[in-house]
Amino acid sequence: MNRTLFRLHSWMALVAFLPLLVICVTGSVLVFKHELDSLLQHSEVRVEPGSRQRMGLDALEASLHRHFPEHEIVGWALFEDPGRADLVYTIRQGSDEWNYALVNQYNGEILRPPMSLTHYLSDWLLELHFTLLLGDWGTLLTGLLSVLLCLLGITGFVLYRGFWKRFLTLRWNARLIVYFSDLHKMTGIVSAPVLLIVGFTGAWWNLTHFAHEMEEHAQGAGHYRMSGRLYSDTFSLQGLLEDSGVRISGFEARYISFPWEPGRNIIFWGEVGANNPLLSQYASSVAYNAQSGEHLGSGDIREAGLGSKVLDSYRRLHFGNFAGIASKLLWSLIGLSPLLLSLTGLYLWYQRRDKRRAARLKRHRPATSGLERPAARW
């Protein structure tokens, strides 16, 4: 059984190592996406709050529509960090492509006009990470690769189930193949728990997203092309924001979802200060009718069942931001481990392949007959 499992583990790694390497390394970088953006585009993603108060959402919305009348707002991120600029998703009229703008929430200044979701380096890396730049089918592919990552972790655990006996052993003075074997096992065992978490949560998101897209656009139905504003301007967005804090005790909105196709509502997603560090900043929600502003319902994660809390925890578990900088550093370092696993694994596979080839040649080498031996002496 171990031999079969070893072959399965080896072939899965050989087939998927390059795309998995891309996914894991980009994920390792994206753990610090905002920090990278702050370094490269500081004047666009960072603002100076000082002692100022945020402008009201209505004034900010009016500023955006005044500058970009051909764009409709479909999403609005309100970050906990007061020095981080608001991020506003838009769709241009006549299009179905999402863009995003950056706005100074203290004075309404447009820091970045609506541009493609892949305009900057970190945005491009994010698209590469989730889709390998292959669109919806890339989402399916990366989901399947994430499943494969989980299978590699599980088979590695089974193969090296006695790892605890020589967990931190590296035979420095042994042959290179022995040292690489020790290094491969140790790296795999140390990184496997995190890679299993990242692989499972990534597979869940990508596969469910792909299934949703296939269901929504079955029989060739395309995405809705924005033809005009899909929510009424007869009510105050700032009023809805303030009302959402009344509907759920302790609620702080972190993202507003606006209609991006007919029939959608306005939903405020946010956090409620729960003691569970794994609950995301979008765990609770308050919904309003997009035409009348009427309150439709609220969802407090504190009152939800265990299943809902587990599903919500996938966000923090995937990005590793549940324990501040410490967990982010750990997730980022572990994300680089497939690079070392690939190098050591390829070396081991190549050496074993040569060894098997030499053994086959030796077995099939023609034997010298008894009649030939005397003739050789003549």
C-alpha positions as CSV (number, residue, x, y, z in Angstrom):
1,M,0.0,0.0,0.0
2,N,2.8,2.4,0.9
3,R,4.4,1.9,-2.5
4,T,1.1,2.7,-4.3
5,L,0.5,5.7,-2.1
6,F,4.0,6.9,-2.7
7,R,3.6,6.7,-6.5
8,L,0.3,8.5,-6.2
9,H,1.9,11.2,-4.1
10,S,4.8,11.6,-6.5
11,W,2.7,11.7,-9.7
12,M,0.2,14.2,-8.2
13,A,3.2,16.4,-7.3
14,L,4.8,16.1,-10.7
15,V,1.5,16.9,-12.5
16,A,0.6,19.9,-10.4
17,F,3.8,21.3,-9.0
18,L,4.2,24.3,-11.4
19,P,0.6,25.8,-11.1
20,L,0.5,25.0,-7.4
21,L,3.8,26.8,-7.0
22,V,2.3,29.8,-8.7
23,I,-0.8,29.7,-6.5
24,C,1.2,29.2,-3.2
25,V,3.9,31.8,-3.9
26,T,1.4,34.5,-5.0
27,G,-0.7,33.7,-2.0
28,S,2.3,34.1,0.2
29,V,2.9,37.6,-1.3
30,L,-0.8,38.5,-1.1
31,V,-1.0,38.0,2.6
32,F,0.6,41.4,2.7
33,K,-1.3,42.9,-0.2
34,H,-2.2,46.2,1.4
35,E,1.4,46.6,2.7
36,L,2.7,46.1,-0.8
37,D,0.1,48.6,-2.2
38,S,1.2,51.1,0.5
39,L,4.8,50.7,-0.6
40,L,4.1,51.1,-4.3
41,Q,1.0,53.4,-4.4
42,H,1.2,55.1,-1.0
43,S,-0.5,58.3,-2.1
44,E,-3.5,56.4,-3.5
45,V,-4.2,53.8,-0.8
46,R,-3.3,55.8,2.3
47,V,-4.8,59.0,3.7
48,E,-4.1,61.2,6.8
49,P,-7.1,61.1,9.1
50,G,-5.7,63.4,11.8
51,S,-8.6,64.5,13.9
52,R,-11.0,64.8,11.0
53,Q,-14.3,62.9,10.8
54,R,-15.4,60.9,7.8
55,M,-17.6,62.7,5.3
56,G,-21.2,61.3,5.0
57,L,-21.7,58.6,2.4
58,D,-24.2,60.8,0.5
59,A,-21.6,63.5,0.0
60,L,-19.0,60.9,-1.0
61,E,-21.4,59.2,-3.4
62,A,-22.3,62.6,-5.0
63,S,-18.6,63.3,-5.5
64,L,-18.1,60.0,-7.3
65,H,-21.1,60.5,-9.5
66,R,-20.0,64.0,-10.3
67,H,-16.6,63.0,-11.4
68,F,-17.6,59.7,-13.1
69,P,-21.3,60.1,-14.3
70,E,-20.9,57.1,-16.6
71,H,-20.1,54.7,-13.7
72,E,-22.5,53.1,-11.3
73,I,-21.5,52.1,-7.7
74,V,-21.8,48.4,-7.0
75,G,-19.7,48.0,-3.8
76,W,-18.0,50.1,-1.1
77,A,-15.3,49.0,1.3
78,L,-15.1,50.9,4.7
79,F,-11.9,49.7,6.3
80,E,-11.3,49.5,10.0
81,D,-7.9,51.2,9.5
82,P,-8.7,55.0,9.5
83,G,-5.6,55.6,7.4
84,R,-6.8,53.4,4.6
85,A,-8.7,55.0,1.7
86,D,-12.2,53.9,0.9
87,L,-12.4,51.4,-2.0
88,V,-15.4,51.8,-4.3
89,Y,-16.3,49.2,-6.9
90,T,-18.1,50.5,-10.1
91,I,-19.4,49.2,-13.4
92,R,-19.3,51.5,-16.4
93,Q,-22.7,51.9,-18.1
94,G,-23.0,49.6,-21.1
95,S,-20.5,47.2,-19.6
96,D,-20.4,44.2,-17.2
97,E,-16.8,44.7,-16.1
98,W,-16.0,45.6,-12.5
99,N,-13.6,48.5,-11.8
100,Y,-12.6,50.1,-8.6
101,A,-11.8,53.7,-7.5
102,L,-10.0,55.0,-4.3
103,V,-11.5,57.9,-2.4
104,N,-10.3,60.0,0.5
105,Q,-13.2,59.6,3.0
106,Y,-12.2,62.8,4.8
107,N,-12.4,65.3,2.0
108,G,-14.0,63.4,-1.0
109,E,-10.8,63.6,-3.1
110,I,-10.6,61.0,-5.8
111,L,-7.2,59.3,-5.3
112,R,-7.6,56.9,-8.2
113,P,-10.3,56.9,-10.9
114,P,-12.2,53.7,-11.8
115,M,-9.7,51.2,-13.3
116,S,-9.5,47.6,-14.0
117,L,-9.4,45.1,-11.2
118,T,-6.0,44.0,-12.5
119,H,-4.5,47.4,-13.1
120,Y,-1.8,47.3,-10.3
121,L,0.8,44.6,-9.6
122,S,-0.9,43.3,-6.5
123,D,-4.3,43.2,-8.3
124,W,-2.8,41.3,-11.1
125,L,-1.2,38.9,-8.7
126,L,-4.6,38.4,-7.0
127,E,-6.2,37.5,-10.4
128,L,-3.3,35.1,-11.1
129,H,-3.7,33.5,-7.7
130,F,-7.4,32.8,-8.0
131,T,-7.8,32.1,-11.7
132,L,-4.3,31.7,-13.3
133,L,-5.5,34.5,-15.6
134,L,-8.0,32.0,-17.3
135,G,-11.3,33.5,-16.2
136,D,-14.1,31.4,-14.9
137,W,-12.5,28.1,-16.1
138,G,-9.3,29.2,-14.3
139,T,-11.5,29.5,-11.1
140,L,-12.4,25.8,-11.6
141,L,-8.8,24.8,-12.3
142,T,-7.4,26.5,-9.2
143,G,-10.2,24.9,-7.2
144,L,-9.2,21.5,-8.4
145,L,-5.6,22.3,-7.8
146,S,-6.5,23.2,-4.2
147,V,-8.1,19.8,-3.8
148,L,-4.9,18.3,-5.1
149,L,-2.9,20.3,-2.6
150,C,-5.0,18.8,0.2
151,L,-4.5,15.3,-1.2
152,L,-0.8,15.8,-1.3
153,G,-0.8,16.9,2.4
154,I,-3.0,13.9,3.4
155,T,-0.9,11.3,1.5
156,G,2.3,12.9,2.8
157,F,1.0,12.5,6.4
158,V,0.1,8.9,5.8
159,L,3.4,8.1,4.2
160,Y,5.4,9.7,7.0
161,R,3.0,8.9,9.8
162,G,6.0,8.0,12.0
163,F,7.5,11.4,11.5
164,W,7.5,12.2,15.3
165,K,10.3,9.7,15.8
166,R,12.8,11.8,13.9
167,F,10.8,15.0,13.4
168,L,13.7,17.5,13.5
169,T,16.4,15.2,12.2
170,L,18.5,16.5,9.3
171,R,21.4,14.2,8.5
172,W,23.9,16.9,7.4
173,N,26.8,14.6,6.8
174,A,24.9,12.1,4.8
175,R,24.6,11.8,1.0
176,L,22.7,14.6,-0.7
177,I,19.7,12.4,-1.5
178,V,19.4,11.4,2.2
179,Y,19.6,15.1,3.3
180,F,17.1,16.2,0.8
181,S,14.8,13.3,1.9
182,D,15.0,14.5,5.5
183,L,14.4,18.1,4.5
184,H,11.5,17.2,2.3
185,K,9.8,15.2,5.0
186,M,10.4,17.8,7.7
187,T,9.2,20.7,5.5
188,G,6.1,18.8,4.5
189,I,5.1,17.9,8.0
190,V,5.6,21.4,9.4
191,S,3.7,23.1,6.5
192,A,1.0,20.5,5.9
193,P,-1.5,21.8,8.5
194,V,-1.5,25.3,7.1
195,L,-1.4,24.1,3.5
196,L,-4.4,21.9,4.2
197,I,-6.4,24.8,5.7
198,V,-5.4,27.1,2.8
199,G,-6.1,24.4,0.2
200,F,-9.5,23.4,1.6
201,T,-10.8,27.0,2.0
202,G,-9.5,28.0,-1.4
203,A,-11.1,24.9,-3.0
204,W,-14.4,25.7,-1.3
205,W,-14.5,29.3,-2.5
206,N,-13.4,28.6,-6.1
207,L,-15.6,25.6,-6.7
208,T,-18.7,27.1,-5.1
209,H,-18.0,30.3,-7.1
210,F,-17.7,28.4,-10.3
211,A,-20.8,26.4,-9.6
212,H,-22.7,29.6,-8.9
213,E,-21.5,31.2,-12.2
214,M,-22.5,28.1,-14.1
215,E,-26.0,28.1,-12.5
216,E,-26.4,31.9,-13.0
217,H,-25.4,31.8,-16.7
218,A,-26.7,28.4,-17.8
219,Q,-27.9,28.1,-21.3
220,G,-25.6,30.8,-22.5
221,A,-27.0,33.7,-20.4
222,G,-24.5,36.5,-20.2
223,H,-23.7,38.9,-17.4
224,Y,-26.0,41.8,-17.0
225,R,-24.7,45.0,-18.7
226,M,-25.2,48.1,-16.5
227,S,-27.8,50.3,-18.1
228,G,-28.3,52.8,-15.3
229,R,-28.5,53.1,-11.5
230,L,-30.2,50.1,-9.9
231,Y,-31.1,51.8,-6.6
232,S,-33.1,54.8,-5.7
233,D,-31.7,58.2,-4.6
234,T,-34.8,59.0,-2.6
235,F,-33.2,57.8,0.7
236,S,-30.0,58.6,2.4
237,L,-27.1,56.1,2.3
238,Q,-25.7,57.7,5.4
239,G,-29.1,57.2,7.1
240,L,-29.0,53.5,6.2
241,L,-25.5,53.2,7.5
242,E,-26.5,54.7,10.8
243,D,-29.7,52.6,11.0
244,S,-27.6,49.4,10.4
245,G,-25.8,50.1,13.7
246,V,-29.2,50.2,15.5
247,R,-30.5,47.0,13.9
248,I,-27.6,44.9,15.4
249,S,-26.0,45.9,18.6
250,G,-22.4,46.8,18.2
251,F,-22.5,46.5,14.4
252,E,-19.8,48.2,12.3
253,A,-20.3,48.2,8.6
254,R,-17.2,47.2,6.6
255,Y,-18.6,46.7,3.1
256,I,-21.8,47.9,1.3
257,S,-23.1,45.7,-1.5
258,F,-25.1,47.7,-4.1
259,P,-27.2,46.1,-6.8
260,W,-25.1,45.1,-9.8
261,E,-28.1,43.5,-11.6
262,P,-31.9,43.9,-11.3
263,G,-33.5,42.4,-8.2
264,R,-30.6,42.9,-5.9
265,N,-30.8,44.8,-2.6
266,I,-28.4,47.0,-0.6
267,I,-26.6,45.0,2.0
268,F,-24.3,46.3,4.8
269,W,-21.8,43.6,5.8
270,G,-19.8,44.1,9.0
271,E,-18.5,42.9,12.3
272,V,-20.0,43.0,15.8
273,G,-17.0,42.7,18.1
274,A,-17.4,39.1,18.9
275,N,-14.8,37.3,21.0
276,N,-14.1,34.7,18.3
277,P,-10.9,35.8,16.5
278,L,-11.8,33.7,13.5
279,L,-15.0,35.5,12.6
280,S,-14.5,37.8,9.6
281,Q,-15.1,41.5,9.3
282,Y,-18.1,40.6,7.1
283,A,-19.8,38.1,9.4
284,S,-23.0,40.0,10.1
285,S,-25.3,41.8,7.7
286,V,-28.3,44.2,7.4
287,A,-30.3,44.3,4.2
288,Y,-32.5,47.1,2.7
289,N,-34.7,47.3,-0.3
290,A,-32.8,49.1,-3.1
291,Q,-35.9,51.1,-4.3
292,S,-37.6,52.1,-1.0
293,G,-34.8,51.8,1.6
294,E,-37.1,49.6,3.7
295,H,-35.3,47.3,6.2
296,L,-35.6,43.7,5.0
297,G,-33.8,41.8,7.6
298,S,-30.6,41.4,9.7
299,G,-28.2,38.5,10.4
300,D,-26.2,38.6,13.6
301,I,-23.4,36.1,13.5
302,R,-23.6,35.7,17.3
303,E,-27.0,34.2,16.9
304,A,-26.1,32.0,13.9
305,G,-25.5,28.3,14.1
306,L,-22.1,26.5,14.2
307,G,-22.1,25.8,10.5
308,S,-22.5,29.5,9.6
309,K,-19.7,30.4,11.9
310,V,-17.4,27.8,10.5
311,L,-18.1,28.9,6.9
312,D,-17.4,32.5,7.9
313,S,-14.1,31.6,9.5
314,Y,-12.8,30.4,6.1
315,R,-11.9,34.0,5.2
316,R,-9.5,34.7,8.1
317,L,-8.2,31.1,8.0
318,H,-7.3,31.5,4.3
319,F,-5.6,34.9,4.6
320,G,-4.1,34.2,8.0
321,N,-5.1,37.6,9.5
322,F,-6.8,36.2,12.6
323,A,-3.8,36.9,15.0
324,G,-2.3,40.1,13.6
325,I,1.2,40.2,12.2
326,A,2.2,37.0,13.8
327,S,-0.3,34.8,11.9
328,K,0.2,36.7,8.7
329,L,4.0,36.1,8.8
330,L,3.5,32.4,9.5
331,W,1.0,32.1,6.6
332,S,3.3,34.0,4.3
333,L,6.3,31.8,5.2
334,I,4.4,28.6,4.9
335,G,3.1,29.7,1.6
336,L,6.7,29.6,0.3
337,S,7.2,26.0,1.5
338,P,6.0,24.4,-1.8
339,L,9.0,26.0,-3.4
340,L,11.3,24.0,-1.2
341,L,9.1,20.9,-1.4
342,S,9.2,21.1,-5.2
343,L,12.9,21.4,-5.4
344,T,13.7,18.6,-3.0
345,G,10.9,16.5,-4.4
346,L,12.1,16.8,-8.0
347,Y,15.6,16.0,-7.0
348,L,14.4,12.8,-5.1
349,W,12.2,11.8,-8.0
350,Y,15.0,12.2,-10.5
351,Q,17.5,10.3,-8.4
352,R,15.1,7.4,-7.8
353,R,14.2,7.3,-11.5
354,D,17.9,7.0,-12.5
355,K,18.3,4.3,-9.8
356,R,15.4,2.3,-11.2
357,R,16.6,2.7,-14.8
358,A,20.1,1.4,-13.8
359,A,18.4,-1.6,-12.0
360,R,16.4,-2.4,-15.1
361,L,19.4,-2.3,-17.4
362,K,21.3,-4.6,-15.1
363,R,18.4,-7.1,-15.0
364,H,18.1,-7.1,-18.8
365,R,21.8,-7.2,-19.7
366,P,22.5,-10.3,-21.9
367,A,24.2,-13.1,-20.0
368,T,27.3,-14.7,-21.4
369,S,26.8,-18.5,-22.3
370,G,29.2,-21.3,-21.3
371,L,30.2,-21.8,-24.9
372,E,31.2,-18.2,-25.4
373,R,33.5,-18.1,-22.4
374,P,36.2,-20.5,-23.7
375,A,36.0,-18.7,-27.1
376,A,36.9,-15.5,-25.4
377,R,40.1,-17.0,-24.2
378,W,41.2,-18.3,-27.5
